[in-house]
Structures are given as C-alpha cells and as structure tokens.
Amino acid sequence: MKIGNIEFGKYPLFLAPMEDVTDPAFRLLCKQFGADMVYSEFVSADALIRNIEKTERKLIIHEAERPVVIQLYGREPEPIAEAAKKAAEAKPDIIDLNFGCPVKKVAGKGGGAGLLKDIPKLLEITKTVVKSVNIPVTVKTRLGWDESSKIITSLAEQIQDCGAQALAIHGRTRAQMYTGEADWTLIGEVKANPHIHIPIIGNGDVTTPQRAKECFETYGVDAVMIGRGSIGRPWIFEEIKYFLENGDEMGLKPFSWYLKILKRHITENIEWLGEHRGITHSRRHLAASPLFKGIDHFKPTRIAMLRAETKDELFEILDGIEGKFELK
C-alpha cells in the first residue's frame, strides 16, 4: 500500500487523530510500539491563519515520528487552503482533511462532519487544498450525517476525483457520535468498488488484535486506524502486529513493564506542558487504561490517582499499586 511516495508494508496500522490525545509525546510512544503512521490533533484552519500560538504548537513534528500527518478542519475552502500552506511549512508527510469530527462545537458550525450536510463544499475544499500544496492530501470522514443519509459509497469516488490520495472512513454516522457499534460493511463496499484506486483506511472499534485481523481479512481495507483503543494503551500496536504476524497473542509482560510506559508518558507530558497541565492531560490515559481493570477494591485508589496534582503524588500512588495483583 502506498500514499504518495510513502510505502507501507503488509497490514499497516495508523494512530487516529484525536484532540487532546495525539500530541507529540503520545505519537512518538505509539510509533515506537509499531504504529506505521501517526496523525496530529485536530488543527483549526481559522486559528492557524490567525497565528494562535496554541494552534501553531500542534504543528511541531519530530523526525522520529515520521511518517506523520497534520490534520486540518474548517468550514471554507480558501481559509483551509491558506492553513494547508502554513501547515506544509512544518514539513509533514501528508495533510489530512477532517470531515468526520462529530462534536457540536465543530460539526454544529459547519466543520468536520458538518460538511456531510454540504457535499459540494466538502468537495470544493478538497480540490482547493489539493491544488494549494505539493504534498499528498488525504481525507477522513464518516458514513454520512445520519442513518437516512449514508452516502459514503458515492462520496468516496467524488473525493477520489478531487485528488485525495487516500480515504479514511469511520464506521459511524455523525448522528451516532461514538455510540453503538461501528459498521464496517459500507467501508468494505467502498474498498470493493472497482472504481476506487486510492487506499481505503478503516476506523472504528478496533480494540483487539483479533478485530484488527478481521477488518483486514473481511473488509479488505488497506490499513486499519486505531483511535480510542490506544488511549492509555500505546502498546496495542505491538500486540496487534504480533498477532497479525504470528497468529497468536503476545504473552503478557509484568505489570511493572506497563506501568513504566504510563509513567514515562506522564513524565513526557509534564516536560511538554508543565507539571499541572501535564498531569491533567495524562488523566484521560490513566482513566482509559486497561491496566487497572480487574483490581479488587480499586475505586478509592482510582479516585486518588485521577485527583493527584503533582508528579510525586501521582507516582507514589502508581508505585503503590504495583505488586498487588497479577495480570490475567
């Protein structure tokens, strides 16, 4: 599978773009565990062209995380094209257009998945951005706006015709948000369309190695994109790759090994954002991590862990958990 001049091996695994999650520290961590390509957080085109410092920081790229994608969202073709030119100066390998974010503050204002209600503008944005930069442009979107407008099979061809060099599809409508189960059936139909020649990337509810294998084999996608399944579990990429290559699950490592990864991530977040923001930024990963699931009488410790305000306090709690149980 190839996007532009970037060649991927068999069964590529991509880290999905996630706001407040896929910052440089987490991208590098996932890359080291086998992610074949990583995406930035959502970058607002309007904020970028207004030189908002917080947004400009999202363009920071490390050589070790390549290939890396900067994802843009907005509502109008020209501002997004202008933002794409600025983003290209950061030298990402790809620029991705977000037509899938379902949250109200984005979709409700006509950006992200909101553009699924205005297909002509969605296509105009794609064409304009493709013409504005000299690096590959890709698209990420959903099945449609709601159950009655699942248009992805026809939309995929239109997006391809606009010059997009790959298409990632989340198997839900905007109306579903993140509820229910992702439906990969239409993703498979897009991939099976003989008129589609760009790579199709499937996304949605891939949380186990077995499910990743099923998505490749049943739906024929060129790559699988992993989002929420990686939060608090960057090692998921290593687990999936092992399963895909060997046909069985990778053995569990000692609890201390997983804890060391989470502590390293917290430390890097603190170095990136400062102690207070770094710790609050890490709480989502701690809350989502499967590492703490199944520990008896863990609720008081969990509350303390998510309320800790200093690195020393948090690490003391984490160190106190170690050795109290065995992974199963």
Secondary structure, 3 states (H helix, E strand, C coil): CEECCEECCCCCEEECCCCCCCCHHHHHHHHHCCCCEEEEEEEEHHHHHCCCHHHHHHHCCCHHHCCEEEEEECCCHHHHHHHHHHHHCCCCCEEEEEECCCCHHHHCCCCHHHHHHCHHHHHHHHHHHHHHCCCCEEEEEECECCHHHECHHHHHHHHHHCCCCCEEEECCCCCCCCCCCCCCHHHHHHHHCCCCCCCEEEECCCCCHHHHHHHHHHHCCCEEEECHHHCCCCCHHHHHHHHHHHCCCCCCCCHHHHHHHHHHHHHHHHHHHCHHHHHHHHHHHHHHCHHHCCCCCCHHHHHHHHHCCCHHHHHHHHHHHCCCCCCC
